[in-house]
Amino acid sequence: MPSSMALGQEEQVEEEQPKEELPKEELPKEEQAKEEQPKEESSAEIDEKFAESFLGKTYQGDLEVTGWDDLGGGLVLPPIYVRQYQREDGTFLVLTSRETAPATSTNPASYIVADALIVPPPKAGVDFTIACVQGEDETLRFMGEASGKEDKEWWTDVKRAWEISVETGEITEAKTRGVRCTNISWGQ
């Protein structure tokens, strides 16, 4: 017997009664409104869905993205290309595409979007670029966020990195070790 109980005293246990769920029409009005409202998506979720909407999209020539400035791009390694866009708020959209038909004298090249990446605006002093390499391989198949403080041709203080598969165009996060990115302001 526990020492805290006096002789002859019985332990009183209150049974917890299950809470009754009120029918929706009997809930207070603010509770009803909460149940009826769909869950709002965050801006990051909206951006992610927007980026995913490009997967598998076919196009010829350049791909215009409404509301985004085309910052350029180029060949990663045949047949994979990369293109970078930026929204007014500083968010980046990167699309990789696979060439499906080369340009002819009468038609521009045809492409299919292989992957898409949304990169939020970098912190102060950090720049985002699609022109990065790793180690001795000079193929521009890496992208990164790098400290833009270094006044030299290549930034080596890379904070985050992504790799573009030269076989599929898929974008994956990569380790930053050995990644260096071109200084986007070099020579200007």
LINLIN-V416043 format. One record per helix or strand of 2 or more residues. SS is the DSSP state (a for helix, b for strand). FROM is the first residue (numbers start at 1). TO is the last residue. Records with the same first field share a line. If there is no record, write none. Layout:
BEGIN
SS=FROM-TO + FROM-TO
END
This chain:
BEGIN
a=24-26 + 29-36 + 43-52
b=58-60 + 68-77 + 80-87 + 92-101 + 110-119 + 126-134 + 137-147 + 154-155 + 158-164 + 171-174 + 179-182
END
